Amino acid sequence: MSTTIGDLLDTLTVHGELYKKLADNTIECYACGHRCKIREGKRGICQVRFNDGGELRVPWGYVAALQSDPIEKKPFFHAMPGTNALTFGMLGCDFHCGYCFTGDTMVVTNRGPISLQEAFELGDTVLTRPDADISFPELQAITSSGVLRKVKGVFRHSYEGEMINIKPYYLPSIRCTSDHRVYVTNHEDMPPWMVEARELRKDHFLVIPRTWLFSAYEAVDAMEVLRNHEAIAVAALQSPKPVISSQWHEIDDADSQFIQGKDFYLIPIEEIGCENFSGPVFNMEVEEEHNYLAGFLLVSNCQNWLTSQAMRDPSSDVSVNYIRKISPNEMVQLAKRTNASTVVSSYNEPLITSEWAVEIFKEAKANGLMCAYVSNGNNTPEVMDYIRPYISAYKVDLKCMQDKNYRKLGGVLQNTLDGIKRAHDMGLWVEIVTLTIPGFNDSNEELWDAARFIAGVSRDIPWHVTAFHKDYKMTDPDNTDARTLLRAAEIGKEAGLRFVYAGNLPGQVGEYEDTFCPGCNYRLIRRSGYVIREYHITGEGACPKCSTRIPGVWPSDPSRVVLNGLGIPLRVH
């Protein structure tokens, strides 16, 4: 029997420190800003911190990603430039998505068609977070393969904004946030694909799996269910909650209007509307195919839970092959062999694995290495007090400046803004990166908001505006072009930031790859991608021309800065 990633990770744990006990063996974890209240036997939003008999268990003793990077790749431009950073990561993430439906949306389950609101209320355990509640019902839902799959969680959070009203022929309307993915096709021979609700067109067909398997012995044809939705009760062998008949269109004599593909019925769209909405919205995560039937139509489940992969996406079980058990001493020896000046916790969200990171950092500091975090900034005062004695630098991904978009990613904007200010006020060297995504956060207004916020904390904080490129399951926006990065960098300069960098398009952004003295404009560091071409900062961290102090963490011996290095990560063996 093969070992799953969940089986393995649960053995690689120790009792944690970043929590407090509540009543009834419930605990409150404060490794990140969600402050999950975790009941006995349950997991936090990250999936890797869990309650074992009233005690918190946390990841320990392994890495899932390990390589020696140019420190500029993190990116840190003002922290030990021209050196390597031994970078490690574990598994788990504290963000999830916000693609949601209204609570009255019907979903097809082993209990019959029930609303998302009802599905949420079926959970005997509800995990309360600052931005959302998560219910864990004993429930199964029909997916694209036409079989029942376990519902891993139902999410509820508050939403205010645009809602798309999709009215198919013969079926009830459904309302969802404009970014929710819906499966469509243009032809019976063409496999369905996902589009955001806002991108639906009248020439799209919505899809329904033709055959639904409720057990090894019980299968129904979707057409029969659509003719008489109560037939699903017979298939499920349970009495469903009643569905109001007025919600349903007659489908007598409508067979010809349902295009019959090989595996799916194709449903034409009668109308697509848009309305403003304020109130609770819902979504759920389903095992295996990661989709379900909303109003009998196939839709994607909560996608951002998949970006962290571990114990969410079944394909993540291949991560078992990459788990590397390791000791802090072995980590330090690897850093020395790769001439690393710094040890960095990154790749996943390091806040949720802080206990293990600190154990490594203790050994690293004792051996003269700098330590750093690359984080989403969703921190708490408790976790920052915990890691502060061991780290010198803290890089934060500031994703956008709209709270509604942060909530789509499972976060709260103010938590990140507070986290940035907290790190700076604690005396950590802070750098901020914003991945500039077309149509998401690249408007002048949003870029100005980000730049002004950073300048309000400190004009000396470097701001990196970097280019998005299509990858994994985020393939909808266009790649970011150099003009967008240059526009963002100019906004940063105009807002008063002294150090603004346009990243990951080497040779296309001119002077925004380099560091200039804010006193005399002398070029202090010339870069090409992650390679240092010239370095002129003194051992005292000052400009050699005018003696202006340059904020950052600089090597006392400038000769340690490697010029014209490889500029690429090194796999660590």
C-alpha positions as CSV (number, residue, x, y, z in Angstrom):
1,M,0.0,0.0,0.0
2,S,1.5,3.3,-1.0
3,T,2.0,6.1,1.5
4,T,0.0,9.3,1.0
5,I,1.4,12.7,1.7
6,G,-1.0,13.0,4.6
7,D,0.1,9.8,6.2
8,L,3.8,10.8,6.0
9,L,3.4,14.4,7.1
10,D,1.5,13.4,10.2
11,T,4.4,11.3,11.3
12,L,6.8,14.2,10.8
13,T,5.5,16.4,13.6
14,V,6.2,17.5,17.2
15,H,4.2,19.4,19.8
16,G,4.1,23.0,18.8
17,E,4.6,26.2,20.8
18,L,2.6,28.9,19.0
19,Y,-0.9,28.3,20.5
20,K,-3.0,28.5,23.6
21,K,-5.5,26.1,25.1
22,L,-9.2,26.9,25.1
23,A,-12.2,25.0,26.6
24,D,-13.2,21.5,25.6
25,N,-9.7,20.6,24.3
26,T,-10.0,23.3,21.6
27,I,-6.8,25.2,20.8
28,E,-6.1,28.6,19.2
29,C,-3.1,28.6,16.9
30,Y,-1.4,31.9,16.3
31,A,1.3,31.0,13.8
32,C,-0.5,33.2,11.3
33,G,-3.2,35.9,11.1
34,H,-6.1,33.4,10.8
35,R,-5.7,32.4,14.4
36,C,-7.5,29.2,13.8
37,K,-9.6,27.8,16.6
38,I,-9.0,24.0,16.1
39,R,-11.2,21.4,17.8
40,E,-9.7,18.1,18.9
41,G,-8.9,15.9,16.0
42,K,-9.2,18.7,13.4
43,R,-6.8,20.7,11.3
44,G,-6.1,24.4,10.8
45,I,-6.6,26.1,7.5
46,C,-3.0,25.2,6.5
47,Q,-3.8,21.5,6.8
48,V,-0.4,20.8,8.4
49,R,-1.0,22.1,12.0
50,F,-3.6,20.0,13.9
51,N,-5.1,19.3,17.3
52,D,-4.0,16.0,18.8
53,G,-5.8,15.5,22.2
54,G,-5.8,19.2,23.0
55,E,-2.2,19.7,22.0
56,L,-0.9,21.3,18.8
57,R,1.1,19.2,16.4
58,V,3.3,21.0,13.9
59,P,5.6,20.0,11.0
60,W,9.1,19.0,11.9
61,G,12.3,17.4,10.6
62,Y,11.9,17.5,6.9
63,V,12.1,19.8,3.8
64,A,10.1,19.4,0.6
65,A,12.1,21.9,-1.4
66,L,15.7,22.7,-1.0
67,Q,18.1,24.6,-3.2
68,S,20.8,27.3,-3.1
69,D,19.5,30.4,-4.8
70,P,21.1,33.8,-5.6
71,I,19.7,35.9,-2.8
72,E,18.5,38.4,-5.5
73,K,15.9,35.7,-6.5
74,K,14.0,36.0,-3.2
75,P,14.1,38.9,-4.0
76,F,16.5,40.6,-1.5
77,F,18.5,43.4,-3.2
78,H,19.7,45.1,0.0
79,A,20.6,42.0,2.0
80,M,24.0,40.4,1.4
81,P,24.0,40.9,-2.4
82,G,26.0,38.6,-4.7
83,T,25.8,35.8,-2.2
84,N,23.8,32.5,-2.1
85,A,20.8,31.8,0.1
86,L,20.2,28.2,1.1
87,T,16.4,28.1,0.7
88,F,14.1,25.5,2.2
89,G,10.4,24.9,2.3
90,M,7.9,22.6,3.8
91,L,4.3,21.9,2.8
92,G,1.0,23.7,3.6
93,C,-0.4,27.2,3.0
94,D,-2.7,29.5,5.0
95,F,-4.6,31.0,2.0
96,H,-7.6,29.7,0.1
97,C,-9.9,31.1,-2.6
98,G,-13.1,33.1,-2.5
99,Y,-14.8,31.9,-5.7
100,C,-18.4,31.6,-4.3
101,F,-22.1,31.2,-4.9
102,T,-25.1,32.5,-3.0
103,G,-26.4,30.3,-0.2
104,D,-29.5,29.2,-2.1
105,T,-27.5,27.6,-4.9
106,M,-28.5,23.9,-5.1
107,V,-25.7,21.3,-5.2
108,V,-26.2,17.6,-6.0
109,T,-25.2,15.4,-3.1
110,N,-25.8,11.9,-1.7
111,R,-28.6,13.6,0.3
112,G,-30.3,14.8,-2.8
113,P,-30.2,18.4,-4.1
114,I,-29.6,20.7,-1.2
115,S,-28.5,24.3,-0.9
116,L,-25.0,25.4,-0.1
117,Q,-26.4,27.0,3.0
118,E,-27.8,23.7,4.1
119,A,-24.6,21.9,3.2
120,F,-22.7,24.3,5.4
121,E,-25.2,23.8,8.3
122,L,-24.7,20.0,8.1
123,G,-21.1,20.3,9.5
124,D,-20.8,19.2,13.1
125,T,-17.6,21.3,13.3
126,V,-17.1,24.9,12.1
127,L,-13.7,26.5,12.0
128,T,-14.0,30.2,12.5
129,R,-11.5,32.5,11.0
130,P,-11.3,36.3,10.7
131,D,-12.4,36.3,7.0
132,A,-14.4,33.0,6.7
133,D,-16.0,30.1,8.4
134,I,-15.3,26.5,7.3
135,S,-17.7,23.7,7.9
136,F,-16.8,20.0,7.7
137,P,-20.0,18.0,6.9
138,E,-20.3,14.3,6.3
139,L,-21.4,14.8,2.7
140,Q,-20.6,13.7,-0.8
141,A,-21.2,15.5,-4.0
142,I,-21.5,14.6,-7.7
143,T,-18.5,15.6,-9.8
144,S,-17.5,15.7,-13.5
145,S,-17.0,11.9,-13.6
146,G,-20.6,11.4,-12.4
147,V,-19.6,9.8,-9.1
148,L,-19.9,10.8,-5.5
149,R,-16.8,12.4,-4.0
150,K,-16.2,13.5,-0.4
151,V,-16.8,17.1,0.4
152,K,-13.7,18.2,2.3
153,G,-15.1,21.5,3.5
154,V,-17.8,24.1,2.9
155,F,-16.7,27.8,3.1
156,R,-18.8,30.8,4.0
157,H,-17.6,34.4,4.1
158,S,-19.0,37.9,3.6
159,Y,-18.9,39.4,0.1
160,E,-19.8,42.8,-1.3
161,G,-19.4,43.3,-5.1
162,E,-20.4,42.1,-8.5
163,M,-22.5,39.0,-8.8
164,I,-23.1,37.2,-12.2
165,N,-26.6,35.8,-12.7
166,I,-26.5,32.8,-15.1
167,K,-29.9,31.7,-16.5
168,P,-29.7,28.5,-18.5
169,Y,-32.6,27.1,-20.4
170,Y,-34.8,24.7,-18.5
171,L,-32.9,25.0,-15.3
172,P,-32.9,27.4,-12.3
173,S,-30.6,30.5,-12.4
174,I,-27.5,30.5,-10.4
175,R,-25.6,33.5,-9.0
176,C,-21.9,33.5,-8.4
177,T,-19.0,35.9,-8.0
178,S,-17.6,37.1,-11.3
179,D,-14.4,35.1,-10.9
180,H,-15.9,31.7,-10.3
181,R,-14.9,29.1,-12.8
182,V,-17.8,27.5,-14.8
183,Y,-17.3,24.6,-17.2
184,V,-18.3,25.3,-20.8
185,T,-17.9,24.0,-24.4
186,N,-18.8,25.0,-27.9
187,H,-19.4,21.6,-29.5
188,E,-20.5,18.1,-28.4
189,D,-17.2,16.7,-29.5
190,M,-15.1,19.3,-27.7
191,P,-14.1,18.6,-24.0
192,P,-15.3,21.2,-21.6
193,W,-13.0,23.8,-20.2
194,M,-13.3,26.5,-17.5
195,V,-14.0,30.1,-17.9
196,E,-14.7,32.8,-15.3
197,A,-18.4,33.7,-14.9
198,R,-17.7,37.2,-16.1
199,E,-16.4,35.7,-19.4
200,L,-19.5,33.6,-20.2
201,R,-21.1,34.2,-23.6
202,K,-24.4,33.3,-25.1
203,D,-22.7,30.9,-27.6
204,H,-21.2,28.9,-24.7
205,F,-22.9,25.7,-23.6
206,L,-23.0,24.8,-19.9
207,V,-22.4,21.1,-19.2
208,I,-23.8,18.3,-17.0
209,P,-22.3,14.8,-16.8
210,R,-24.7,12.4,-18.5
211,T,-24.6,9.5,-16.0
212,W,-24.6,9.8,-12.3
213,L,-23.4,6.9,-10.1
214,F,-24.7,6.9,-6.6
215,S,-23.3,3.5,-5.8
216,A,-21.9,0.5,-7.6
217,Y,-25.5,-0.6,-8.1
218,E,-27.3,2.6,-8.6
219,A,-26.9,4.8,-11.7
220,V,-29.2,7.4,-13.2
221,D,-29.3,9.4,-16.4
222,A,-29.1,13.1,-15.8
223,M,-31.9,13.7,-18.2
224,E,-34.2,11.7,-16.0
225,V,-33.1,13.7,-13.0
226,L,-33.8,16.9,-14.9
227,R,-37.3,15.8,-15.9
228,N,-38.1,15.0,-12.3
229,H,-35.5,16.2,-9.9
230,E,-37.1,14.1,-7.1
231,A,-35.7,11.0,-8.8
232,I,-32.5,11.8,-7.2
233,A,-34.0,10.8,-3.9
234,V,-34.6,7.3,-5.2
235,A,-31.0,7.1,-6.4
236,A,-29.7,8.4,-3.1
237,L,-32.0,6.2,-1.1
238,Q,-32.7,9.1,1.1
239,S,-35.4,11.8,1.3
240,P,-34.1,15.0,0.1
241,K,-35.1,18.4,1.3
242,P,-37.9,19.7,-0.9
243,V,-37.1,21.8,-3.9
244,I,-39.6,24.6,-4.7
245,S,-41.2,23.6,-8.0
246,S,-41.5,27.2,-9.1
247,Q,-37.7,27.3,-9.4
248,W,-37.8,24.8,-12.2
249,H,-38.7,25.1,-15.9
250,E,-40.7,22.5,-17.7
251,I,-38.5,20.4,-19.9
252,D,-41.2,18.4,-21.6
253,D,-40.4,18.2,-25.3
254,A,-37.1,19.7,-24.7
255,D,-34.9,16.7,-25.5
256,S,-33.9,18.2,-28.8
257,Q,-32.6,21.3,-27.0
258,F,-30.2,19.3,-25.0
259,I,-27.1,18.5,-27.1
260,Q,-25.9,15.1,-26.2
261,G,-22.2,14.8,-26.2
262,K,-20.4,11.6,-25.4
263,D,-20.0,12.2,-21.6
264,F,-22.0,15.4,-21.1
265,Y,-25.3,17.1,-21.9
266,L,-24.8,20.6,-23.2
267,I,-27.2,23.2,-21.9
268,P,-27.7,26.5,-23.8
269,I,-27.6,29.8,-22.0
270,E,-30.8,31.9,-22.1
271,E,-29.5,35.0,-20.3
272,I,-26.4,36.4,-18.5
273,G,-26.9,39.3,-16.1
274,C,-24.9,41.2,-13.5
275,E,-26.0,42.6,-10.2
276,N,-24.6,44.1,-7.0
277,F,-24.6,41.9,-4.0
278,S,-23.8,42.2,-0.3
279,G,-24.1,39.2,2.1
280,P,-22.8,35.7,2.8
281,V,-21.5,33.6,-0.1
282,F,-20.5,29.9,-0.1
283,N,-18.2,27.4,-1.9
284,M,-16.9,24.0,-1.1
285,E,-13.9,21.8,-1.8
286,V,-14.5,18.3,-3.2
287,E,-12.0,15.5,-3.5
288,E,-10.6,14.0,-6.7
289,E,-11.9,16.1,-9.6
290,H,-12.3,19.3,-7.5
291,N,-15.6,20.3,-9.0
292,Y,-19.3,19.8,-8.3
293,L,-22.7,20.5,-9.7
294,A,-24.2,23.9,-8.8
295,G,-27.8,24.1,-10.0
296,F,-27.0,20.8,-11.8
297,L,-24.3,22.6,-13.8
298,L,-20.6,21.6,-13.6
299,V,-18.4,24.3,-11.8
300,S,-15.0,24.4,-10.4
301,N,-14.5,24.1,-6.6
302,C,-12.4,26.3,-4.4
303,Q,-9.2,26.7,-6.5
304,N,-6.8,28.4,-4.3
305,W,-6.8,25.5,-1.8
306,L,-5.1,23.7,-4.7
307,T,-2.2,26.2,-5.0
308,S,-0.7,24.8,-1.8
309,Q,-1.4,21.3,-3.0
310,A,-0.4,19.3,0.1
311,M,-3.3,17.1,1.3
312,R,-5.7,18.9,-1.0
313,D,-5.0,18.1,-4.7
314,P,-4.7,14.3,-5.1
315,S,-1.8,14.9,-7.5
316,S,0.2,16.4,-4.7
317,D,0.7,12.9,-3.3
318,V,3.7,12.7,-5.6
319,S,5.3,15.1,-3.1
320,V,6.0,12.0,-1.0
321,N,8.9,11.4,-3.3
322,Y,10.4,14.8,-2.5
323,I,10.2,14.7,1.3
324,R,13.7,14.8,2.7
325,K,14.3,14.1,6.3
326,I,17.1,16.3,7.5
327,S,18.6,17.8,10.7
328,P,19.5,21.4,11.4
329,N,23.2,20.6,11.4
330,E,22.9,19.0,8.0
331,M,21.2,22.1,6.7
332,V,24.1,24.3,8.0
333,Q,26.6,22.0,6.4
334,L,24.8,22.2,3.0
335,A,24.8,26.0,3.4
336,K,28.5,26.0,3.8
337,R,29.1,23.7,0.9
338,T,27.1,26.0,-1.4
339,N,28.9,29.1,0.0
340,A,25.6,30.5,1.2
341,S,25.6,33.5,3.5
342,T,21.9,33.2,4.4
343,V,19.4,30.5,5.3
344,V,15.9,31.3,4.1
345,S,12.5,29.7,4.9
346,S,10.3,30.1,1.8
347,Y,8.4,28.2,-1.0
348,N,5.4,27.4,1.2
349,E,4.2,30.0,3.8
350,P,7.0,29.8,6.4
351,L,4.8,31.3,9.2
352,I,3.0,28.0,9.6
353,T,6.2,26.0,10.0
354,S,7.9,28.5,12.3
355,E,8.9,26.0,15.0
356,W,11.0,24.0,12.6
357,A,12.4,27.1,11.0
358,V,13.6,28.4,14.3
359,E,15.3,25.1,15.1
360,I,17.3,25.4,11.9
361,F,18.0,29.1,12.4
362,K,19.4,28.5,15.9
363,E,22.1,26.3,14.3
364,A,22.6,28.7,11.4
365,K,23.1,31.7,13.6
366,A,25.6,29.8,15.7
367,N,27.6,29.2,12.5
368,G,27.6,32.9,11.5
369,L,24.8,32.7,8.9
370,M,22.1,35.3,8.4
371,C,18.5,34.0,8.5
372,A,15.4,35.3,6.7
373,Y,11.7,34.7,5.9
374,V,10.0,35.0,2.5
375,S,6.3,35.4,3.6
376,N,2.8,36.5,2.6
377,G,3.0,38.8,5.7
378,N,-0.1,37.3,7.4
379,N,1.7,37.3,10.7
380,T,0.8,37.8,14.4
381,P,2.6,39.6,17.2
382,E,3.2,36.3,18.8
383,V,4.9,34.6,15.9
384,M,7.0,37.6,15.1
385,D,8.2,37.8,18.7
386,Y,9.0,34.0,18.4
387,I,11.1,34.3,15.2
388,R,12.6,37.8,15.8
389,P,15.7,36.7,17.7
390,Y,16.8,34.5,14.8
391,I,16.0,36.4,11.6
392,S,17.4,39.6,10.1
393,A,15.4,40.1,7.0
394,Y,11.7,39.6,6.0
395,K,10.4,39.8,2.5
396,V,6.6,40.2,2.1
397,D,4.4,39.5,-1.0
398,L,2.0,42.5,-1.1
399,K,-0.5,41.0,-3.5
400,C,-2.8,43.9,-4.0
401,M,-4.5,46.8,-2.2
402,Q,-8.1,45.7,-2.4
403,D,-9.5,43.8,0.5
404,K,-12.1,42.0,-1.7
405,N,-9.3,40.6,-3.8
406,Y,-7.3,39.5,-0.8
407,R,-10.3,37.7,0.5
408,K,-10.5,35.8,-2.8
409,L,-7.1,34.6,-1.9
410,G,-8.1,33.7,1.6
411,G,-6.5,36.6,3.3
412,V,-7.3,40.0,4.8
413,L,-5.5,43.0,3.4
414,Q,-5.2,44.7,6.8
415,N,-3.5,41.7,8.3
416,T,-0.8,42.0,5.7
417,L,-0.4,45.7,6.0
418,D,-0.2,45.4,9.8
419,G,2.3,42.5,9.3
420,I,4.6,44.7,7.1
421,K,4.6,47.5,9.6
422,R,5.1,45.1,12.5
423,A,8.2,43.6,10.9
424,H,9.6,47.1,10.2
425,D,8.9,48.4,13.6
426,M,10.7,45.3,15.1
427,G,13.9,46.4,13.3
428,L,13.9,43.6,10.6
429,W,15.2,44.5,7.2
430,V,12.0,44.5,5.1
431,E,11.6,44.3,1.3
432,I,8.3,44.1,-0.5
433,V,7.4,42.5,-3.8
434,T,4.2,42.9,-5.8
435,L,3.5,40.5,-8.6
436,T,1.9,42.7,-11.1
437,I,-1.0,40.8,-12.8
438,P,-2.9,42.3,-15.7
439,G,-6.5,43.1,-14.8
440,F,-6.0,42.2,-11.1
441,N,-3.7,44.8,-9.5
442,D,-2.1,46.7,-12.3
443,S,-4.3,49.8,-12.4
444,N,-2.6,53.2,-11.6
445,E,-4.9,53.6,-8.6
446,E,-3.9,50.3,-7.1
447,L,-0.2,50.8,-7.7
448,W,-0.4,54.3,-6.2
449,D,-2.1,52.9,-3.1
450,A,0.6,50.3,-2.7
451,A,3.4,52.8,-3.2
452,R,2.0,55.3,-0.8
453,F,1.4,52.7,1.9
454,I,5.0,51.5,1.7
455,A,6.4,55.0,1.7
456,G,4.2,55.7,4.8
457,V,6.0,52.9,6.6
458,S,9.4,53.9,5.3
459,R,10.7,55.4,2.1
460,D,13.8,53.2,2.5
461,I,11.9,49.9,2.0
462,P,12.7,48.5,-1.4
463,W,9.7,47.8,-3.6
464,H,10.0,45.1,-6.3
465,V,7.3,45.1,-9.0
466,T,7.6,41.8,-10.9
467,A,6.1,40.3,-14.0
468,F,3.4,37.7,-13.9
469,H,3.6,34.7,-16.3
470,K,1.1,32.0,-16.9
471,D,1.7,28.9,-14.8
472,Y,0.0,25.9,-13.2
473,K,-3.7,26.6,-13.1
474,M,-3.5,30.4,-13.3
475,T,-3.5,30.8,-17.1
476,D,-6.2,33.4,-17.7
477,P,-4.4,36.8,-17.5
478,D,-1.8,37.8,-20.1
479,N,1.8,37.8,-19.2
480,T,3.0,41.2,-17.7
481,D,4.9,43.3,-20.2
482,A,7.9,45.6,-19.5
483,R,5.8,48.7,-20.0
484,T,3.6,47.8,-17.1
485,L,6.5,47.2,-14.8
486,L,8.1,50.5,-15.9
487,R,4.8,52.3,-15.2
488,A,4.6,50.7,-11.8
489,A,8.2,51.6,-11.0
490,E,7.7,55.2,-12.0
491,I,4.7,55.4,-9.7
492,G,6.8,54.1,-6.8
493,K,9.5,56.7,-7.5
494,E,6.9,59.5,-7.7
495,A,5.4,58.3,-4.4
496,G,8.7,59.0,-2.7
497,L,10.3,55.5,-2.5
498,R,14.0,55.7,-2.7
499,F,14.6,52.1,-4.0
500,V,12.2,50.7,-6.6
501,Y,13.0,47.7,-8.8
502,A,11.3,46.2,-11.8
503,G,12.1,42.5,-11.6
504,N,12.3,39.3,-13.7
505,L,12.4,40.9,-17.2
506,P,16.2,41.4,-17.4
507,G,17.4,43.8,-20.0
508,Q,13.9,45.2,-20.6
509,V,13.5,47.6,-17.6
510,G,16.6,49.8,-17.9
511,E,17.9,51.4,-14.7
512,Y,15.2,49.7,-12.5
513,E,17.5,46.6,-12.2
514,D,20.2,48.7,-10.5
515,T,20.7,50.4,-7.1
516,F,21.5,54.2,-7.1
517,C,22.6,56.4,-4.2
518,P,19.7,58.5,-3.1
519,G,22.2,61.3,-2.2
520,C,24.2,61.7,-5.4
521,N,22.6,59.2,-7.8
522,Y,25.8,57.2,-8.2
523,R,25.2,53.7,-9.6
524,L,26.1,51.5,-6.6
525,I,25.0,48.1,-7.9
526,R,24.6,47.1,-11.5
527,R,22.6,43.9,-12.0
528,S,21.6,41.7,-14.9
529,G,18.8,39.4,-13.7
530,Y,20.1,37.8,-10.5
531,V,23.8,38.5,-11.4
532,I,25.8,41.3,-9.8
533,R,27.9,43.0,-12.5
534,E,29.3,45.9,-10.4
535,Y,29.3,46.5,-6.7
536,H,30.5,49.8,-5.1
537,I,29.0,50.0,-1.6
538,T,31.6,50.3,1.2
539,G,32.1,47.9,4.1
540,E,30.3,50.5,6.2
541,G,27.2,50.3,3.9
542,A,27.7,53.7,2.4
543,C,28.1,55.4,-1.0
544,P,31.9,55.8,-1.8
545,K,31.2,59.1,-3.6
546,C,29.1,61.1,-1.0
547,S,29.2,58.8,2.1
548,T,25.4,58.6,2.2
549,R,24.3,55.6,4.3
550,I,22.5,53.0,2.2
551,P,19.8,51.2,4.1
552,G,20.2,47.4,4.1
553,V,22.3,44.5,5.4
554,W,25.6,44.7,3.6
555,P,28.7,42.5,3.8
556,S,31.4,44.1,5.9
557,D,33.9,42.9,3.3
558,P,32.8,44.0,-0.1
559,S,35.1,41.3,-1.6
560,R,32.6,38.7,-0.5
561,V,30.2,40.0,-3.2
562,V,30.5,37.6,-6.1
563,L,30.5,39.4,-9.5
564,N,29.3,37.8,-12.7
565,G,28.1,34.6,-10.9
566,L,25.9,32.0,-12.4
567,G,22.7,33.8,-11.3
568,I,20.7,30.5,-11.3
569,P,19.6,28.2,-8.4
570,L,21.8,25.3,-7.5
571,R,20.2,22.0,-6.7
572,V,21.4,20.7,-3.3
573,H,22.4,17.1,-3.0
